[in-house]
């Protein structure tokens, strides 16, 4: 599986209201047309509340 760039992911999170749960982030990305690669990356994030888009980017950066 190809790794996605956090900047690519942020495109699909435009308009996201924070704080947001992992599921909220995933649902929003899907509604914005995120592809399977982006969705599967988001599914690997820790199950936590994200306060800002930077928190989401940081979590993506920590995925192996």
N, C-alpha and C positions, 0 to 999 in steps of 0.2 A: 504494500500500500504506500502510495506517495504521501509524503508529509505536506501538509498545507501551511502556507505562510499566514501568520496571524493577521496580516493586513488584508489578505484575501477573505478571511473569515469576517473581519469587521465590516466589509461591504454588505454582508448578509445580516448584520446586526444593527444597521442604520434604523433609528427610531426606537430602539429597544429601551424600555424603562428599567432603571436600576433602583434599588437592588433587585437582583433576579436570581432564581434558582437555576441549576444546571438544566432542568427540564424546560424552564421558561426560555432560556437561551436557545436550546435545541429546537423548541417549537417555533420560536420567532424566525430562526434561520431557515427552517423548512418553509414557512409561509413566504419568506422572501426569495425562495427559489434555490436554496443551497443544494449543491450536488451531493451525491452519495459520499464522496471523499471528505467533504467538509463536515457532513453530519456524523460520519463515523469518527472523525477527529474529536468533535464536540462530545460524543458519547464516551470518550476516553478520559475526559476531564474529571477531576474529583467532584463528588457530590456535595456541593457547598453553595453558599450564597455568594454571588459576585456583586460587588459594590459599584464597579466602574468597568468600562470597556477594557481598560488596562489590566484589570484583574483577570478577565477572560483571556487576553493575549498572554499574560504571564502563565496561566494554567496550561495553555496550548504549548508554550515554550518548554514546559516541564515534562511533556509527554515523550516517552522514549520511542 
